[in-house]
Amino acid sequence: MRPTSIYLILLLAGMASCSGLKVVQDHDSSVDFNRYETYNFTPAADSIPINQMAKRRLFNAISDKMNEQNIRWAADPDIYVHVHL
């Protein structure tokens, strides 16, 4: 087998192994989230099995979305965000 064929096979195998992150959200559609002003993460969210950089990116993305809805982080929140992997 030619060296370029081996490199091509390795490249294709590497590209196939890089799948995107699947995000699933679940919430009660009958709840009016406009009445909530503050949020925090559940204690279990900090123990998810990913590295610190990925965890920081995930929490920042969630925080950005919450801030867009004018829901701010607080130590004693109205609602909790639970992260499960």
C-alpha positions as CSV (number, residue, x, y, z in Angstrom):
1,M,0.0,0.0,0.0
2,R,1.3,3.4,-0.9
3,P,2.2,5.9,1.9
4,T,-0.3,8.4,0.6
5,S,-3.1,5.8,0.9
6,I,-2.2,5.1,4.5
7,Y,-2.2,8.9,5.3
8,L,-5.5,9.3,3.6
9,I,-7.0,6.4,5.6
10,L,-5.7,7.8,8.8
11,L,-7.0,11.3,8.0
12,L,-10.5,10.0,7.2
13,A,-10.5,7.9,10.4
14,G,-9.4,10.9,12.4
15,M,-12.1,13.1,10.9
16,A,-14.8,10.5,11.5
17,S,-13.8,10.4,15.2
18,C,-14.3,14.1,15.7
19,S,-18.1,14.3,16.2
20,G,-19.9,17.3,17.5
21,L,-21.3,17.8,21.0
22,K,-25.0,16.7,21.2
23,V,-27.0,19.1,23.3
24,V,-30.4,18.1,24.7
25,Q,-32.5,20.4,26.8
26,D,-35.5,19.5,28.8
27,H,-37.8,21.9,30.6
28,D,-41.5,22.2,31.5
29,S,-43.1,24.2,28.7
30,S,-45.9,25.3,31.0
31,V,-43.5,27.2,33.2
32,D,-43.2,31.0,32.6
33,F,-39.4,31.6,32.8
34,N,-40.0,35.4,32.7
35,R,-40.8,35.4,36.4
36,Y,-37.3,34.1,37.4
37,E,-34.5,36.6,37.9
38,T,-31.6,34.5,39.3
39,Y,-30.0,31.1,38.6
40,N,-27.2,28.9,39.8
41,F,-25.9,25.5,38.9
42,T,-26.7,22.4,40.9
43,P,-23.8,21.1,43.1
44,A,-23.7,18.0,40.9
45,A,-23.0,20.2,37.8
46,D,-19.5,20.9,39.1
47,S,-18.6,17.2,39.2
48,I,-19.3,16.4,35.6
49,P,-16.6,14.2,34.1
50,I,-15.0,16.7,31.6
51,N,-11.8,18.7,31.8
52,Q,-11.7,22.2,33.3
53,M,-11.5,24.0,30.0
54,A,-14.5,22.3,28.5
55,K,-16.4,22.8,31.8
56,R,-15.6,26.5,31.8
57,R,-16.8,26.8,28.1
58,L,-20.0,24.9,28.9
59,F,-20.8,27.0,32.0
60,N,-20.0,30.3,30.1
61,A,-22.3,29.3,27.2
62,I,-25.1,28.6,29.6
63,S,-24.5,31.8,31.5
64,D,-24.5,33.8,28.3
65,K,-27.9,32.4,27.3
66,M,-29.3,33.0,30.8
67,N,-27.9,36.6,30.7
68,E,-29.6,37.2,27.3
69,Q,-32.9,36.4,29.1
70,N,-32.0,38.8,31.9
71,I,-31.6,36.0,34.4
72,R,-28.5,36.6,36.5
73,W,-26.3,34.3,38.6
74,A,-26.9,34.4,42.3
75,A,-25.7,32.4,45.4
76,D,-29.4,32.0,46.5
77,P,-31.2,31.5,43.1
78,D,-34.8,31.3,42.0
79,I,-33.9,28.3,39.7
80,Y,-31.1,25.8,39.4
81,V,-29.5,24.6,36.2
82,H,-28.6,20.9,36.2
83,V,-25.9,19.7,33.9
84,H,-25.7,16.0,33.2
85,L,-23.3,14.1,30.9
